[in-house]
Amino acid sequence: MSFINTYSRPFYEGIAAVLPCYWIYLRVGENLTSSLNPLYDRWIRNYSGEDYETGVQEVLQLVRNIEVNEEQEKSMIRLFRMGSIFEYMFWDSAYKTERFPFALVNRGT
């Protein structure tokens, strides 16, 4: 998920923008217990696993240790919030079993 060009922006902006994805996947994985579909069980085990949590905690600690000024912190908060909104929209659309409002393949045109 990249609504900003993280490669061309400061590190603090990039990490703030992508952090919601890591953190929310961890929380979703922790709150799911199992699935009737083995592929989903594998997903749940991955995102609720100790290794994944360790990685997320390391990223959170990295964010906590970034030294930024007040303006940069506001930018991080704005980008984190925007990323969280996009994550919410992703999970909400899955919950509602929404379909894309456009064709995903070129149909010969």
Gaussian input, Z-matrix of N, CA and C with variables (Angstrom, degrees):
# hf/3-21g

backbone

0 1
 N
 C     1     B1
 C     2     B2     1     A1
 N     3     B3     2     A2     1     D1
 C     4     B4     3     A3     2     D2
 C     5     B5     4     A4     3     D3
 N     6     B6     5     A5     4     D4
 C     7     B7     6     A6     5     D5
 C     8     B8     7     A7     6     D6
 N     9     B9     8     A8     7     D7
 C    10    B10     9     A9     8     D8
 C    11    B11    10    A10     9     D9
 N    12    B12    11    A11    10    D10
 C    13    B13    12    A12    11    D11
 C    14    B14    13    A13    12    D12
 N    15    B15    14    A14    13    D13
 C    16    B16    15    A15    14    D14
 C    17    B17    16    A16    15    D15
 N    18    B18    17    A17    16    D16
 C    19    B19    18    A18    17    D17
 C    20    B20    19    A19    18    D18
 N    21    B21    20    A20    19    D19
 C    22    B22    21    A21    20    D20
 C    23    B23    22    A22    21    D21
 N    24    B24    23    A23    22    D22
 C    25    B25    24    A24    23    D23
 C    26    B26    25    A25    24    D24
 N    27    B27    26    A26    25    D25
 C    28    B28    27    A27    26    D26
 C    29    B29    28    A28    27    D27
 N    30    B30    29    A29    28    D28
 C    31    B31    30    A30    29    D29
 C    32    B32    31    A31    30    D30
 N    33    B33    32    A32    31    D31
 C    34    B34    33    A33    32    D32
 C    35    B35    34    A34    33    D33
 N    36    B36    35    A35    34    D34
 C    37    B37    36    A36    35    D35
 C    38    B38    37    A37    36    D36
 N    39    B39    38    A38    37    D37
 C    40    B40    39    A39    38    D38
 C    41    B41    40    A40    39    D39
 N    42    B42    41    A41    40    D40
 C    43    B43    42    A42    41    D41
 C    44    B44    43    A43    42    D42
 N    45    B45    44    A44    43    D43
 C    46    B46    45    A45    44    D44
 C    47    B47    46    A46    45    D45
 N    48    B48    47    A47    46    D46
 C    49    B49    48    A48    47    D47
 C    50    B50    49    A49    48    D48
 N    51    B51    50    A50    49    D49
 C    52    B52    51    A51    50    D50
 C    53    B53    52    A52    51    D51
 N    54    B54    53    A53    52    D52
 C    55    B55    54    A54    53    D53
 C    56    B56    55    A55    54    D54
 N    57    B57    56    A56    55    D55
 C    58    B58    57    A57    56    D56
 C    59    B59    58    A58    57    D57
 N    60    B60    59    A59    58    D58
 C    61    B61    60    A60    59    D59
 C    62    B62    61    A61    60    D60
 N    63    B63    62    A62    61    D61
 C    64    B64    63    A63    62    D62
 C    65    B65    64    A64    63    D63
 N    66    B66    65    A65    64    D64
 C    67    B67    66    A66    65    D65
 C    68    B68    67    A67    66    D66
 N    69    B69    68    A68    67    D67
 C    70    B70    69    A69    68    D68
 C    71    B71    70    A70    69    D69
 N    72    B72    71    A71    70    D70
 C    73    B73    72    A72    71    D71
 C    74    B74    73    A73    72    D72
 N    75    B75    74    A74    73    D73
 C    76    B76    75    A75    74    D74
 C    77    B77    76    A76    75    D75
 N    78    B78    77    A77    76    D76
 C    79    B79    78    A78    77    D77
 C    80    B80    79    A79    78    D78
 N    81    B81    80    A80    79    D79
 C    82    B82    81    A81    80    D80
 C    83    B83    82    A82    81    D81
 N    84    B84    83    A83    82    D82
 C    85    B85    84    A84    83    D83
 C    86    B86    85    A85    84    D84
 N    87    B87    86    A86    85    D85
 C    88    B88    87    A87    86    D86
 C    89    B89    88    A88    87    D87
 N    90    B90    89    A89    88    D88
 C    91    B91    90    A90    89    D89
 C    92    B92    91    A91    90    D90
 N    93    B93    92    A92    91    D91
 C    94    B94    93    A93    92    D92
 C    95    B95    94    A94    93    D93
 N    96    B96    95    A95    94    D94
 C    97    B97    96    A96    95    D95
 C    98    B98    97    A97    96    D96
 N    99    B99    98    A98    97    D97
 C   100   B100    99    A99    98    D98
 C   101   B101   100   A100    99    D99
 N   102   B102   101   A101   100   D100
 C   103   B103   102   A102   101   D101
 C   104   B104   103   A103   102   D102
 N   105   B105   104   A104   103   D103
 C   106   B106   105   A105   104   D104
 C   107   B107   106   A106   105   D105
 N   108   B108   107   A107   106   D106
 C   109   B109   108   A108   107   D107
 C   110   B110   109   A109   108   D108
 N   111   B111   110   A110   109   D109
 C   112   B112   111   A111   110   D110
 C   113   B113   112   A112   111   D111
 N   114   B114   113   A113   112   D112
 C   115   B115   114   A114   113   D113
 C   116   B116   115   A115   114   D114
 N   117   B117   116   A116   115   D115
 C   118   B118   117   A117   116   D116
 C   119   B119   118   A118   117   D117
 N   120   B120   119   A119   118   D118
 C   121   B121   120   A120   119   D119
 C   122   B122   121   A121   120   D120
 N   123   B123   122   A122   121   D121
 C   124   B124   123   A123   122   D122
 C   125   B125   124   A124   123   D123
 N   126   B126   125   A125   124   D124
 C   127   B127   126   A126   125   D125
 C   128   B128   127   A127   126   D126
 N   129   B129   128   A128   127   D127
 C   130   B130   129   A129   128   D128
 C   131   B131   130   A130   129   D129
 N   132   B132   131   A131   130   D130
 C   133   B133   132   A132   131   D131
 C   134   B134   133   A133   132   D132
 N   135   B135   134   A134   133   D133
 C   136   B136   135   A135   134   D134
 C   137   B137   136   A136   135   D135
 N   138   B138   137   A137   136   D136
 C   139   B139   138   A138   137   D137
 C   140   B140   139   A139   138   D138
 N   141   B141   140   A140   139   D139
 C   142   B142   141   A141   140   D140
 C   143   B143   142   A142   141   D141
 N   144   B144   143   A143   142   D142
 C   145   B145   144   A144   143   D143
 C   146   B146   145   A145   144   D144
 N   147   B147   146   A146   145   D145
 C   148   B148   147   A147   146   D146
 C   149   B149   148   A148   147   D147
 N   150   B150   149   A149   148   D148
 C   151   B151   150   A150   149   D149
 C   152   B152   151   A151   150   D150
 N   153   B153   152   A152   151   D151
 C   154   B154   153   A153   152   D152
 C   155   B155   154   A154   153   D153
 N   156   B156   155   A155   154   D154
 C   157   B157   156   A156   155   D155
 C   158   B158   157   A157   156   D156
 N   159   B159   158   A158   157   D157
 C   160   B160   159   A159   158   D158
 C   161   B161   160   A160   159   D159
 N   162   B162   161   A161   160   D160
 C   163   B163   162   A162   161   D161
 C   164   B164   163   A163   162   D162
 N   165   B165   164   A164   163   D163
 C   166   B166   165   A165   164   D164
 C   167   B167   166   A166   165   D165
 N   168   B168   167   A167   166   D166
 C   169   B169   168   A168   167   D167
 C   170   B170   169   A169   168   D168
 N   171   B171   170   A170   169   D169
 C   172   B172   171   A171   170   D170
 C   173   B173   172   A172   171   D171
 N   174   B174   173   A173   172   D172
 C   175   B175   174   A174   173   D173
 C   176   B176   175   A175   174   D174
 N   177   B177   176   A176   175   D175
 C   178   B178   177   A177   176   D176
 C   179   B179   178   A178   177   D177
 N   180   B180   179   A179   178   D178
 C   181   B181   180   A180   179   D179
 C   182   B182   181   A181   180   D180
 N   183   B183   182   A182   181   D181
 C   184   B184   183   A183   182   D182
 C   185   B185   184   A184   183   D183
 N   186   B186   185   A185   184   D184
 C   187   B187   186   A186   185   D185
 C   188   B188   187   A187   186   D186
 N   189   B189   188   A188   187   D187
 C   190   B190   189   A189   188   D188
 C   191   B191   190   A190   189   D189
 N   192   B192   191   A191   190   D190
 C   193   B193   192   A192   191   D191
 C   194   B194   193   A193   192   D192
 N   195   B195   194   A194   193   D193
 C   196   B196   195   A195   194   D194
 C   197   B197   196   A196   195   D195
 N   198   B198   197   A197   196   D196
 C   199   B199   198   A198   197   D197
 C   200   B200   199   A199   198   D198
 N   201   B201   200   A200   199   D199
 C   202   B202   201   A201   200   D200
 C   203   B203   202   A202   201   D201
 N   204   B204   203   A203   202   D202
 C   205   B205   204   A204   203   D203
 C   206   B206   205   A205   204   D204
 N   207   B207   206   A206   205   D205
 C   208   B208   207   A207   206   D206
 C   209   B209   208   A208   207   D207
 N   210   B210   209   A209   208   D208
 C   211   B211   210   A210   209   D209
 C   212   B212   211   A211   210   D210
 N   213   B213   212   A212   211   D211
 C   214   B214   213   A213   212   D212
 C   215   B215   214   A214   213   D213
 N   216   B216   215   A215   214   D214
 C   217   B217   216   A216   215   D215
 C   218   B218   217   A217   216   D216
 N   219   B219   218   A218   217   D217
 C   220   B220   219   A219   218   D218
 C   221   B221   220   A220   219   D219
 N   222   B222   221   A221   220   D220
 C   223   B223   222   A222   221   D221
 C   224   B224   223   A223   222   D222
 N   225   B225   224   A224   223   D223
 C   226   B226   225   A225   224   D224
 C   227   B227   226   A226   225   D225
 N   228   B228   227   A227   226   D226
 C   229   B229   228   A228   227   D227
 C   230   B230   229   A229   228   D228
 N   231   B231   230   A230   229   D229
 C   232   B232   231   A231   230   D230
 C   233   B233   232   A232   231   D231
 N   234   B234   233   A233   232   D232
 C   235   B235   234   A234   233   D233
 C   236   B236   235   A235   234   D234
 N   237   B237   236   A236   235   D235
 C   238   B238   237   A237   236   D236
 C   239   B239   238   A238   237   D237
 N   240   B240   239   A239   238   D238
 C   241   B241   240   A240   239   D239
 C   242   B242   241   A241   240   D240
 N   243   B243   242   A242   241   D241
 C   244   B244   243   A243   242   D242
 C   245   B245   244   A244   243   D243
 N   246   B246   245   A245   244   D244
 C   247   B247   246   A246   245   D245
 C   248   B248   247   A247   246   D246
 N   249   B249   248   A248   247   D247
 C   250   B250   249   A249   248   D248
 C   251   B251   250   A250   249   D249
 N   252   B252   251   A251   250   D250
 C   253   B253   252   A252   251   D251
 C   254   B254   253   A253   252   D252
 N   255   B255   254   A254   253   D253
 C   256   B256   255   A255   254   D254
 C   257   B257   256   A256   255   D255
 N   258   B258   257   A257   256   D256
 C   259   B259   258   A258   257   D257
 C   260   B260   259   A259   258   D258
 N   261   B261   260   A260   259   D259
 C   262   B262   261   A261   260   D260
 C   263   B263   262   A262   261   D261
 N   264   B264   263   A263   262   D262
 C   265   B265   264   A264   263   D263
 C   266   B266   265   A265   264   D264
 N   267   B267   266   A266   265   D265
 C   268   B268   267   A267   266   D266
 C   269   B269   268   A268   267   D267
 N   270   B270   269   A269   268   D268
 C   271   B271   270   A270   269   D269
 C   272   B272   271   A271   270   D270
 N   273   B273   272   A272   271   D271
 C   274   B274   273   A273   272   D272
 C   275   B275   274   A274   273   D273
 N   276   B276   275   A275   274   D274
 C   277   B277   276   A276   275   D275
 C   278   B278   277   A277   276   D276
 N   279   B279   278   A278   277   D277
 C   280   B280   279   A279   278   D278
 C   281   B281   280   A280   279   D279
 N   282   B282   281   A281   280   D280
 C   283   B283   282   A282   281   D281
 C   284   B284   283   A283   282   D282
 N   285   B285   284   A284   283   D283
 C   286   B286   285   A285   284   D284
 C   287   B287   286   A286   285   D285
 N   288   B288   287   A287   286   D286
 C   289   B289   288   A288   287   D287
 C   290   B290   289   A289   288   D288
 N   291   B291   290   A290   289   D289
 C   292   B292   291   A291   290   D290
 C   293   B293   292   A292   291   D291
 N   294   B294   293   A293   292   D292
 C   295   B295   294   A294   293   D293
 C   296   B296   295   A295   294   D294
 N   297   B297   296   A296   295   D295
 C   298   B298   297   A297   296   D296
 C   299   B299   298   A298   297   D297
 N   300   B300   299   A299   298   D298
 C   301   B301   300   A300   299   D299
 C   302   B302   301   A301   300   D300
 N   303   B303   302   A302   301   D301
 C   304   B304   303   A303   302   D302
 C   305   B305   304   A304   303   D303
 N   306   B306   305   A305   304   D304
 C   307   B307   306   A306   305   D305
 C   308   B308   307   A307   306   D306
 N   309   B309   308   A308   307   D307
 C   310   B310   309   A309   308   D308
 C   311   B311   310   A310   309   D309
 N   312   B312   311   A311   310   D310
 C   313   B313   312   A312   311   D311
 C   314   B314   313   A313   312   D312
 N   315   B315   314   A314   313   D313
 C   316   B316   315   A315   314   D314
 C   317   B317   316   A316   315   D315
 N   318   B318   317   A317   316   D316
 C   319   B319   318   A318   317   D317
 C   320   B320   319   A319   318   D318
 N   321   B321   320   A320   319   D319
 C   322   B322   321   A321   320   D320
 C   323   B323   322   A322   321   D321
 N   324   B324   323   A323   322   D322
 C   325   B325   324   A324   323   D323
 C   326   B326   325   A325   324   D324

   B1=1.4288
   B2=1.5131
   B3=1.3051
   B4=1.4519
   B5=1.5107
   B6=1.3004
   B7=1.4521
   B8=1.5195
   B9=1.3274
   B10=1.4565
   B11=1.5200
   B12=1.2995
   B13=1.4614
   B14=1.5170
   B15=1.3208
   B16=1.4600
   B17=1.5234
   B18=1.3161
   B19=1.4639
   B20=1.5258
   B21=1.3205
   B22=1.4612
   B23=1.5305
   B24=1.3086
   B25=1.4596
   B26=1.5293
   B27=1.3163
   B28=1.4655
   B29=1.5357
   B30=1.3139
   B31=1.4643
   B32=1.5233
   B33=1.3379
   B34=1.4618
   B35=1.5281
   B36=1.3290
   B37=1.4611
   B38=1.5275
   B39=1.3204
   B40=1.4648
   B41=1.5100
   B42=1.3131
   B43=1.4627
   B44=1.5256
   B45=1.3281
   B46=1.4633
   B47=1.5268
   B48=1.3239
   B49=1.4614
   B50=1.5263
   B51=1.3407
   B52=1.4740
   B53=1.5305
   B54=1.3230
   B55=1.4584
   B56=1.5287
   B57=1.3325
   B58=1.4650
   B59=1.5304
   B60=1.3172
   B61=1.4612
   B62=1.5285
   B63=1.3238
   B64=1.4636
   B65=1.5286
   B66=1.3042
   B67=1.4605
   B68=1.5281
   B69=1.3219
   B70=1.4636
   B71=1.5282
   B72=1.3273
   B73=1.4735
   B74=1.5244
   B75=1.3167
   B76=1.4627
   B77=1.5221
   B78=1.3135
   B79=1.4780
   B80=1.5233
   B81=1.3112
   B82=1.4675
   B83=1.5259
   B84=1.3356
   B85=1.4632
   B86=1.5125
   B87=1.3325
   B88=1.4668
   B89=1.5245
   B90=1.3262
   B91=1.4580
   B92=1.5183
   B93=1.3153
   B94=1.4626
   B95=1.5254
   B96=1.3062
   B97=1.4553
   B98=1.5156
   B99=1.3138
   B100=1.4588
   B101=1.5217
   B102=1.3240
   B103=1.4506
   B104=1.5209
   B105=1.3031
   B106=1.4652
   B107=1.5276
   B108=1.3091
   B109=1.4479
   B110=1.5275
   B111=1.3358
   B112=1.4662
   B113=1.5342
   B114=1.3246
   B115=1.4600
   B116=1.5215
   B117=1.3278
   B118=1.4613
   B119=1.5170
   B120=1.3165
   B121=1.4700
   B122=1.5275
   B123=1.3089
   B124=1.4681
   B125=1.5314
   B126=1.3324
   B127=1.4673
   B128=1.5191
   B129=1.3213
   B130=1.4692
   B131=1.5258
   B132=1.3191
   B133=1.4745
   B134=1.5238
   B135=1.3268
   B136=1.4650
   B137=1.5254
   B138=1.3242
   B139=1.4582
   B140=1.5241
   B141=1.3068
   B142=1.4669
   B143=1.5228
   B144=1.3162
   B145=1.4582
   B146=1.5205
   B147=1.3003
   B148=1.4639
   B149=1.5301
   B150=1.3304
   B151=1.4688
   B152=1.5272
   B153=1.3304
   B154=1.4604
   B155=1.5280
   B156=1.3363
   B157=1.4600
   B158=1.5357
   B159=1.3092
   B160=1.4634
   B161=1.5291
   B162=1.3225
   B163=1.4610
   B164=1.5213
   B165=1.3245
   B166=1.4631
   B167=1.5276
   B168=1.3219
   B169=1.4665
   B170=1.5307
   B171=1.3308
   B172=1.4637
   B173=1.5328
   B174=1.3275
   B175=1.4648
   B176=1.5324
   B177=1.3329
   B178=1.4619
   B179=1.5285
   B180=1.3146
   B181=1.4674
   B182=1.5272
   B183=1.3105
   B184=1.4588
   B185=1.5279
   B186=1.3157
   B187=1.4679
   B188=1.5244
   B189=1.3193
   B190=1.4662
   B191=1.5332
   B192=1.3144
   B193=1.4632
   B194=1.5237
   B195=1.3239
   B196=1.4679
   B197=1.5290
   B198=1.3044
   B199=1.4624
   B200=1.5219
   B201=1.3253
   B202=1.4562
   B203=1.5239
   B204=1.3133
   B205=1.4530
   B206=1.5272
   B207=1.3073
   B208=1.4653
   B209=1.5279
   B210=1.3123
   B211=1.4693
   B212=1.5297
   B213=1.3236
   B214=1.4642
   B215=1.5318
   B216=1.3270
   B217=1.4634
   B218=1.5264
   B219=1.3193
   B220=1.4687
   B221=1.5225
   B222=1.3242
   B223=1.4568
   B224=1.5266
   B225=1.3243
   B226=1.4658
   B227=1.5255
   B228=1.3112
   B229=1.4692
   B230=1.5222
   B231=1.3399
   B232=1.4676
   B233=1.5278
   B234=1.3222
   B235=1.4635
   B236=1.5276
   B237=1.3200
   B238=1.4657
   B239=1.5243
   B240=1.3255
   B241=1.4676
   B242=1.5280
   B243=1.3317
   B244=1.4561
   B245=1.5287
   B246=1.3262
   B247=1.4614
   B248=1.5139
   B249=1.3201
   B250=1.4693
   B251=1.5193
   B252=1.3245
   B253=1.4694
   B254=1.5187
   B255=1.3330
   B256=1.4639
   B257=1.5283
   B258=1.3113
   B259=1.4667
   B260=1.5204
   B261=1.3315
   B262=1.4734
   B263=1.5228
   B264=1.3271
   B265=1.4632
   B266=1.5315
   B267=1.3193
   B268=1.4662
   B269=1.5248
   B270=1.3372
   B271=1.4635
   B272=1.5201
   B273=1.3096
   B274=1.4615
   B275=1.5255
   B276=1.3279
   B277=1.4637
   B278=1.5304
   B279=1.3212
   B280=1.4657
   B281=1.5307
   B282=1.3220
   B283=1.4642
   B284=1.5262
   B285=1.3168
   B286=1.4671
   B287=1.5239
   B288=1.3301
   B289=1.4687
   B290=1.5244
   B291=1.3222
   B292=1.4587
   B293=1.5242
   B294=1.2951
   B295=1.4571
   B296=1.5262
   B297=1.3304
   B298=1.4590
   B299=1.5281
   B300=1.3153
   B301=1.4655
   B302=1.5311
   B303=1.3436
   B304=1.4529
   B305=1.5150
   B306=1.3239
   B307=1.4636
   B308=1.5224
   B309=1.3251
   B310=1.4580
   B311=1.5296
   B312=1.3147
   B313=1.4614
   B314=1.5212
   B315=1.3038
   B316=1.4572
   B317=1.5200
   B318=1.2853
   B319=1.4673
   B320=1.5316
   B321=1.3382
   B322=1.4538
   B323=1.5123
   B324=1.3067
   B325=1.4636
   B326=1.4979
   A1=107.91
   A2=115.38
   A3=117.65
   A4=109.19
   A5=116.90
   A6=120.77
   A7=110.21
   A8=116.25
   A9=121.50
   A10=106.37
   A11=116.41
   A12=120.19
   A13=108.16
   A14=116.39
   A15=119.70
   A16=112.65
   A17=117.70
   A18=119.29
   A19=111.84
   A20=117.35
   A21=119.13
   A22=113.03
   A23=116.35
   A24=121.35
   A25=109.37
   A26=117.88
   A27=120.11
   A28=111.65
   A29=114.92
   A30=121.52
   A31=111.92
   A32=117.57
   A33=120.18
   A34=111.54
   A35=118.33
   A36=120.65
   A37=110.98
   A38=116.02
   A39=119.52
   A40=112.64
   A41=116.55
   A42=118.80
   A43=111.12
   A44=117.28
   A45=120.14
   A46=111.01
   A47=116.84
   A48=121.45
   A49=112.52
   A50=117.36
   A51=119.33
   A52=113.11
   A53=118.41
   A54=120.86
   A55=113.51
   A56=120.20
   A57=118.28
   A58=113.34
   A59=117.44
   A60=120.00
   A61=110.40
   A62=117.23
   A63=121.07
   A64=111.49
   A65=114.68
   A66=120.80
   A67=111.62
   A68=116.99
   A69=120.58
   A70=110.57
   A71=118.13
   A72=119.61
   A73=110.32
   A74=117.24
   A75=120.29
   A76=110.38
   A77=116.65
   A78=120.16
   A79=111.46
   A80=118.04
   A81=120.60
   A82=109.41
   A83=116.45
   A84=120.16
   A85=112.15
   A86=117.28
   A87=121.26
   A88=112.25
   A89=116.73
   A90=120.29
   A91=113.95
   A92=116.98
   A93=120.02
   A94=107.83
   A95=116.23
   A96=118.32
   A97=112.08
   A98=116.76
   A99=119.84
   A100=108.76
   A101=114.50
   A102=121.02
   A103=108.38
   A104=115.43
   A105=119.45
   A106=110.83
   A107=117.10
   A108=122.32
   A109=109.21
   A110=118.04
   A111=120.69
   A112=113.82
   A113=117.93
   A114=119.67
   A115=110.87
   A116=116.55
   A117=119.29
   A118=110.62
   A119=117.82
   A120=120.22
   A121=110.67
   A122=115.92
   A123=120.14
   A124=110.32
   A125=116.09
   A126=121.13
   A127=109.97
   A128=116.79
   A129=121.92
   A130=110.31
   A131=117.18
   A132=119.95
   A133=111.33
   A134=116.16
   A135=119.70
   A136=111.25
   A137=117.31
   A138=120.73
   A139=113.85
   A140=117.40
   A141=119.67
   A142=110.66
   A143=115.72
   A144=120.55
   A145=113.82
   A146=113.83
   A147=121.99
   A148=112.36
   A149=117.07
   A150=120.03
   A151=110.92
   A152=116.44
   A153=119.68
   A154=110.30
   A155=116.35
   A156=119.71
   A157=110.80
   A158=116.88
   A159=120.50
   A160=110.18
   A161=116.52
   A162=120.30
   A163=112.19
   A164=116.90
   A165=120.80
   A166=109.83
   A167=117.38
   A168=119.98
   A169=111.27
   A170=116.37
   A171=119.93
   A172=110.99
   A173=116.66
   A174=120.40
   A175=109.87
   A176=117.35
   A177=120.49
   A178=111.01
   A179=116.84
   A180=120.12
   A181=110.66
   A182=116.15
   A183=120.60
   A184=110.44
   A185=116.70
   A186=121.02
   A187=110.33
   A188=116.97
   A189=120.33
   A190=111.85
   A191=117.14
   A192=121.18
   A193=114.88
   A194=116.93
   A195=119.51
   A196=108.77
   A197=114.92
   A198=119.91
   A199=108.86
   A200=115.27
   A201=121.39
   A202=109.27
   A203=115.17
   A204=118.66
   A205=109.29
   A206=116.65
   A207=121.04
   A208=112.31
   A209=117.13
   A210=121.07
   A211=110.93
   A212=116.79
   A213=121.04
   A214=110.78
   A215=116.12
   A216=119.40
   A217=110.93
   A218=117.03
   A219=120.54
   A220=110.38
   A221=116.71
   A222=120.97
   A223=110.76
   A224=116.91
   A225=120.86
   A226=110.59
   A227=116.66
   A228=120.71
   A229=110.14
   A230=116.42
   A231=120.13
   A232=110.81
   A233=116.82
   A234=120.73
   A235=111.82
   A236=117.05
   A237=120.31
   A238=109.82
   A239=116.23
   A240=120.37
   A241=110.66
   A242=117.32
   A243=120.98
   A244=110.42
   A245=116.79
   A246=120.09
   A247=111.70
   A248=116.99
   A249=121.37
   A250=110.71
   A251=116.61
   A252=120.37
   A253=110.36
   A254=117.48
   A255=120.07
   A256=111.20
   A257=117.29
   A258=119.99
   A259=110.80
   A260=116.64
   A261=120.12
   A262=109.86
   A263=117.18
   A264=120.52
   A265=111.04
   A266=116.63
   A267=120.72
   A268=110.68
   A269=116.21
   A270=119.60
   A271=111.78
   A272=117.94
   A273=121.63
   A274=110.82
   A275=117.10
   A276=119.44
   A277=111.00
   A278=116.77
   A279=119.79
   A280=110.03
   A281=116.38
   A282=120.66
   A283=110.82
   A284=116.24
   A285=121.20
   A286=112.35
   A287=116.84
   A288=124.09
   A289=111.71
   A290=115.06
   A291=120.16
   A292=110.25
   A293=114.85
   A294=121.34
   A295=108.58
   A296=115.47
   A297=119.45
   A298=109.16
   A299=118.09
   A300=120.54
   A301=112.49
   A302=117.01
   A303=121.41
   A304=108.80
   A305=115.91
   A306=120.85
   A307=109.35
   A308=116.39
   A309=121.21
   A310=112.61
   A311=116.66
   A312=120.10
   A313=109.27
   A314=114.54
   A315=120.54
   A316=107.37
   A317=117.34
   A318=121.41
   A319=112.22
   A320=115.80
   A321=120.23
   A322=114.25
   A323=117.76
   A324=118.28
   A325=110.63
   D1=114.81
   D2=-178.61
   D3=-140.82
   D4=95.63
   D5=177.18
   D6=-91.20
   D7=-3.06
   D8=169.97
   D9=-126.72
   D10=157.87
   D11=176.37
   D12=-82.11
   D13=88.22
   D14=-174.25
   D15=-61.23
   D16=-26.10
   D17=-179.66
   D18=-69.34
   D19=-22.52
   D20=-176.45
   D21=-111.11
   D22=8.61
   D23=-178.93
   D24=-114.79
   D25=163.79
   D26=177.84
   D27=-60.96
   D28=151.07
   D29=-178.41
   D30=-52.78
   D31=-44.81
   D32=-176.50
   D33=-60.64
   D34=-32.84
   D35=177.57
   D36=-72.46
   D37=-43.24
   D38=-179.23
   D39=-62.28
   D40=-44.90
   D41=-177.97
   D42=-69.21
   D43=-34.99
   D44=177.34
   D45=-65.81
   D46=-35.52
   D47=-178.20
   D48=-71.15
   D49=-36.39
   D50=-176.19
   D51=-95.60
   D52=-13.98
   D53=-178.29
   D54=-55.59
   D55=-41.22
   D56=-179.38
   D57=-56.70
   D58=-35.70
   D59=179.66
   D60=-60.61
   D61=-51.64
   D62=179.92
   D63=-59.47
   D64=-50.36
   D65=-172.36
   D66=-68.20
   D67=-42.95
   D68=-178.88
   D69=-68.58
   D70=-40.30
   D71=176.97
   D72=-59.42
   D73=-39.79
   D74=176.91
   D75=-60.40
   D76=-48.72
   D77=-177.52
   D78=-65.63
   D79=-39.88
   D80=177.49
   D81=-64.18
   D82=-46.95
   D83=179.13
   D84=-58.95
   D85=-39.57
   D86=179.42
   D87=-66.28
   D88=-30.64
   D89=-175.07
   D90=-91.24
   D91=-11.08
   D92=174.69
   D93=-92.39
   D94=143.81
   D95=-178.43
   D96=-104.66
   D97=-45.37
   D98=-179.83
   D99=-167.32
   D100=173.00
   D101=179.29
   D102=-141.45
   D103=154.87
   D104=175.24
   D105=-72.93
   D106=-20.70
   D107=-179.90
   D108=-92.85
   D109=121.45
   D110=-178.36
   D111=-58.46
   D112=-30.67
   D113=178.18
   D114=-66.14
   D115=-38.25
   D116=177.86
   D117=-70.71
   D118=-36.38
   D119=175.99
   D120=-58.89
   D121=-41.19
   D122=178.38
   D123=-62.86
   D124=-42.63
   D125=177.73
   D126=-60.85
   D127=-47.24
   D128=-178.92
   D129=-60.87
   D130=-45.35
   D131=179.23
   D132=-61.21
   D133=-39.35
   D134=-179.87
   D135=-64.81
   D136=-52.07
   D137=-173.38
   D138=-82.94
   D139=-6.40
   D140=173.25
   D141=-108.91
   D142=4.01
   D143=-175.76
   D144=-78.97
   D145=160.55
   D146=-178.61
   D147=-62.73
   D148=-40.30
   D149=-179.31
   D150=-63.36
   D151=-43.91
   D152=179.85
   D153=-65.09
   D154=-43.44
   D155=179.35
   D156=-61.05
   D157=-40.98
   D158=178.33
   D159=-58.85
   D160=-44.13
   D161=178.55
   D162=-62.31
   D163=-43.19
   D164=179.41
   D165=-64.64
   D166=-42.49
   D167=179.32
   D168=-62.97
   D169=-35.16
   D170=177.54
   D171=-66.35
   D172=-40.36
   D173=177.75
   D174=-66.54
   D175=-42.35
   D176=177.68
   D177=-60.34
   D178=-41.97
   D179=178.60
   D180=-65.17
   D181=-38.70
   D182=176.74
   D183=-59.87
   D184=-44.41
   D185=178.77
   D186=-63.57
   D187=-42.52
   D188=179.35
   D189=-61.36
   D190=-29.80
   D191=-175.97
   D192=-91.92
   D193=-4.53
   D194=179.90
   D195=-70.05
   D196=129.40
   D197=177.79
   D198=-95.13
   D199=114.85
   D200=-179.84
   D201=-134.15
   D202=159.06
   D203=174.94
   D204=-84.74
   D205=178.70
   D206=-174.93
   D207=-61.52
   D208=-41.54
   D209=179.21
   D210=-64.42
   D211=-42.37
   D212=179.07
   D213=-65.91
   D214=-39.03
   D215=177.62
   D216=-62.96
   D217=-41.25
   D218=177.24
   D219=-61.63
   D220=-39.93
   D221=177.08
   D222=-62.80
   D223=-42.78
   D224=178.45
   D225=-61.52
   D226=-44.01
   D227=-179.26
   D228=-63.75
   D229=-42.93
   D230=179.12
   D231=-61.73
   D232=-45.28
   D233=-179.46
   D234=-68.47
   D235=-38.52
   D236=176.71
   D237=-62.38
   D238=-44.16
   D239=179.58
   D240=-62.73
   D241=-44.18
   D242=179.41
   D243=-62.45
   D244=-43.38
   D245=177.09
   D246=-62.18
   D247=-38.30
   D248=178.27
   D249=-65.02
   D250=-39.34
   D251=178.09
   D252=-63.40
   D253=-43.59
   D254=178.15
   D255=-63.76
   D256=-39.09
   D257=176.75
   D258=-64.13
   D259=-43.01
   D260=176.81
   D261=-58.28
   D262=-46.10
   D263=-179.14
   D264=-61.70
   D265=-39.22
   D266=177.68
   D267=-60.86
   D268=-52.72
   D269=-177.57
   D270=-67.90
   D271=-35.91
   D272=178.82
   D273=-65.51
   D274=-40.35
   D275=179.03
   D276=-66.89
   D277=-35.51
   D278=176.75
   D279=-67.43
   D280=-42.88
   D281=179.57
   D282=-60.83
   D283=-39.93
   D284=-179.41
   D285=-84.26
   D286=0.61
   D287=-175.88
   D288=48.84
   D289=45.32
   D290=178.47
   D291=-72.25
   D292=155.14
   D293=177.44
   D294=-111.50
   D295=156.60
   D296=176.77
   D297=-62.05
   D298=140.13
   D299=179.20
   D300=-83.48
   D301=12.76
   D302=-178.51
   D303=-146.35
   D304=161.33
   D305=179.35
   D306=-72.97
   D307=139.09
   D308=179.55
   D309=-89.30
   D310=-12.33
   D311=179.66
   D312=-125.73
   D313=152.94
   D314=174.84
   D315=-77.09
   D316=122.46
   D317=-177.59
   D318=-94.55
   D319=42.68
   D320=174.60
   D321=85.66
   D322=10.36
   D323=179.24
   D324=-102.80

